[in-house]
Amino acid sequence: MVRLLPVKFALLALIAIPADGITQQEPDLDSLIQVVRGLEFQLQGLTSLLEAQDAGEADQQVAAPDQRLRTTSGIGGRPFVFGGGGTAVGGYMDIEFSADLGSDRSSFRQHRLIPFIFAEVTDRIHFGMEVEFEDGGPDAPEGDGEVKVEFAALDVSFSDAFNVRAGAILAPLGKFNLTHDSPVNDLTDRPLVDRLVIPTTLTEAGAGVFGTIYPNEQTVLTYEAYVVNGFDNDLIVYSVGPSTSGAPTIGGSLNNRSARGSLKRDNNNSRALVSRIGFSPALGFEVGASGYTARYQDNGSGRFTILALDGIFQRGPFEVLGEVARSSLSVDRAAEESRARGAFEDSPAAAGLNGAALNAAFNTSFSQAFFPSGQLGYFLQVNYHFGQDVISQFRESTFTGIARFGRVDQDRSTTGGHSERFTLGVNLRLVEQTVVKLSYQWNWSVALGSTDRGDAQRRILASIASYF
């Protein structure tokens, strides 16, 4: 998709903001260099477009640089309606429609309403925040929505290459978690790997450093590294099955989304580490590597680690992007015993048991309990941009065709236990900030221990998403 947001809104900001609206301080040379460098790389994309037109190649629908390239977390690059006093306000919304084929289930969903606030305390101290109102919030008629802080951090900038950040931080784990906004992404649903392995949106309370380095005129290196609270003890979900050899079976499965850590208090005295390095040797190409490791149990030595690789490549009207993530779990069985016992006692397998009989049945089952070794997931997506400017009322409009395949194995040490999804879609970007999406999904699920893929569950999804 054509993306020039950072350039367009940076220029608008320079035009629209009064000279005394941001800060009473004179900007220093380092600050001006930082702004100019960021714009310079975006202008390289505009130069490429002009050169292609001069060479008679405009009919090839050459796309401008993707907004996801060469970015770190934070909200400074989003579009805003600017106000005075150094504060900017903006946000985005989406509304979705889904229909499960083969059943009579279909529904609209007002999924997200997310306002942004960005403020310059001085030219070197910035504050940014975004709050998500999901499904109408908790006071909606059904009471099934929520309100939560997705980002709220103070940045102190010493140079382009070194900045300090503290607050509620978007974990730099994979690229999708950093660029998850609905108006940016091409399909309505997020990739499976970024829901089941990397539980986007993953926000953590913590502090750390980030920066952008320019080794030469073409190359950009970005980095982020933070110390955060980390996943909590809800990472493992227990299930109790029927007896196969005299005692019921008990085992754990991973539910990363339910284990996202508290912004109020860590569940143990061990911090988690999360970091990402992005490398872009030329405009239109970037690869990234990231990692996350945390001791998740309230008490005990159990550790959960996620490693991820991501990449995006853009050439002419084509884009290829993807992400792969691999998690590893080590379990302190003694620390898990009390949680496993609670699940066992609440299960039908414990019905009619008490005292010594209950203890004996649980001890036998727990001694044979199984835990996943970790997960493996990925997605690969291909975009093709076409039909620029064919709608006369929207001269910046662009169509995009999308194909994405994704898979997540919830326990890579055993057979089965995986989900797959193939999606074909098309979207119309009326302007850069507003997109209409339509897609068709095939979903497969294979039970743990099985190889039967079964018939696909098919869905149609449509949505509108826009910055404001």
Rosetta blueprint (number, residue, H / E / L):
1 M L
2 V L
3 R L
4 L L
5 L H
6 P H
7 V H
8 K H
9 F H
10 A H
11 L H
12 L H
13 A H
14 L H
15 I H
16 A H
17 I L
18 P L
19 A L
20 D L
21 G L
22 I L
23 T L
24 Q L
25 Q L
26 E L
27 P L
28 D L
29 L H
30 D H
31 S H
32 L H
33 I H
34 Q H
35 V H
36 V H
37 R H
38 G H
39 L H
40 E H
41 F H
42 Q H
43 L H
44 Q H
45 G H
46 L H
47 T H
48 S H
49 L H
50 L H
51 E H
52 A H
53 Q H
54 D H
55 A L
56 G L
57 E L
58 A H
59 D H
60 Q H
61 Q L
62 V L
63 A L
64 A L
65 P L
66 D L
67 Q L
68 R L
69 L L
70 R L
71 T L
72 T L
73 S L
74 G L
75 I L
76 G L
77 G L
78 R L
79 P L
80 F L
81 V E
82 F E
83 G L
84 G L
85 G L
86 G L
87 T E
88 A E
89 V E
90 G E
91 G E
92 Y E
93 M E
94 D E
95 I E
96 E E
97 F E
98 S E
99 A E
100 D E
101 L L
102 G L
103 S L
104 D L
105 R L
106 S E
107 S E
108 F E
109 R E
110 Q E
111 H E
112 R E
113 L E
114 I E
115 P E
116 F E
117 I E
118 F E
119 A E
120 E E
121 V E
122 T E
123 D L
124 R L
125 I E
126 H E
127 F E
128 G E
129 M E
130 E E
131 V E
132 E E
133 F E
134 E E
135 D L
136 G L
137 G L
138 P L
139 D L
140 A L
141 P L
142 E L
143 G L
144 D L
145 G L
146 E E
147 V E
148 K E
149 V E
150 E E
151 F E
152 A E
153 A E
154 L E
155 D E
156 V E
157 S E
158 F E
159 S E
160 D L
161 A L
162 F E
163 N E
164 V E
165 R E
166 A E
167 G E
168 A E
169 I E
170 L E
171 A L
172 P L
173 L L
174 G L
175 K L
176 F L
177 N L
178 L L
179 T L
180 H L
181 D L
182 S L
183 P L
184 V L
185 N L
186 D L
187 L L
188 T L
189 D L
190 R L
191 P L
192 L L
193 V H
194 D H
195 R H
196 L H
197 V L
198 I L
199 P L
200 T L
201 T L
202 L L
203 T E
204 E E
205 A E
206 G E
207 A E
208 G E
209 V E
210 F E
211 G E
212 T E
213 I E
214 Y L
215 P L
216 N L
217 E L
218 Q L
219 T L
220 V E
221 L E
222 T E
223 Y E
224 E E
225 A E
226 Y E
227 V E
228 V E
229 N L
230 G L
231 F L
232 D L
233 N H
234 D H
235 L H
236 I E
237 V E
238 Y E
239 S E
240 V E
241 G E
242 P L
243 S L
244 T L
245 S L
246 G L
247 A L
248 P L
249 T E
250 I E
251 G E
252 G E
253 S E
254 L E
255 N L
256 N L
257 R H
258 S H
259 A H
260 R L
261 G L
262 S L
263 L L
264 K L
265 R L
266 D L
267 N L
268 N L
269 N L
270 S L
271 R L
272 A E
273 L E
274 V E
275 S E
276 R E
277 I E
278 G E
279 F E
280 S E
281 P E
282 A E
283 L L
284 G L
285 F E
286 E E
287 V E
288 G E
289 A E
290 S E
291 G E
292 Y E
293 T E
294 A E
295 R E
296 Y L
297 Q L
298 D L
299 N L
300 G L
301 S L
302 G L
303 R E
304 F E
305 T E
306 I E
307 L E
308 A E
309 L E
310 D E
311 G E
312 I E
313 F E
314 Q E
315 R E
316 G L
317 P L
318 F E
319 E E
320 V E
321 L E
322 G E
323 E E
324 V E
325 A E
326 R E
327 S E
328 S E
329 L E
330 S E
331 V L
332 D L
333 R H
334 A H
335 A H
336 E H
337 E H
338 S H
339 R H
340 A H
341 R H
342 G H
343 A H
344 F H
345 E H
346 D L
347 S L
348 P H
349 A H
350 A H
351 A L
352 G L
353 L L
354 N L
355 G H
356 A H
357 A H
358 L H
359 N H
360 A H
361 A H
362 F H
363 N H
364 T H
365 S H
366 F H
367 S H
368 Q L
369 A L
370 F E
371 F L
372 P L
373 S L
374 G L
375 Q L
376 L E
377 G E
378 Y E
379 F E
380 L E
381 Q E
382 V E
383 N E
384 Y E
385 H E
386 F E
387 G L
388 Q L
389 D L
390 V L
391 I L
392 S L
393 Q L
394 F L
395 R L
396 E L
397 S L
398 T E
399 F E
400 T E
401 G E
402 I E
403 A E
404 R E
405 F E
406 G E
407 R E
408 V E
409 D E
410 Q L
411 D L
412 R L
413 S L
414 T L
415 T L
416 G L
417 G L
418 H E
419 S E
420 E E
421 R E
422 F E
423 T E
424 L E
425 G E
426 V E
427 N E
428 L E
429 R E
430 L E
431 V E
432 E L
433 Q L
434 T E
435 V E
436 V E
437 K E
438 L E
439 S E
440 Y E
441 Q E
442 W E
443 N E
444 W E
445 S E
446 V E
447 A L
448 L L
449 G L
450 S L
451 T L
452 D L
453 R L
454 G L
455 D L
456 A L
457 Q E
458 R E
459 R E
460 I E
461 L E
462 A E
463 S E
464 I E
465 A E
466 S E
467 Y E
468 F L
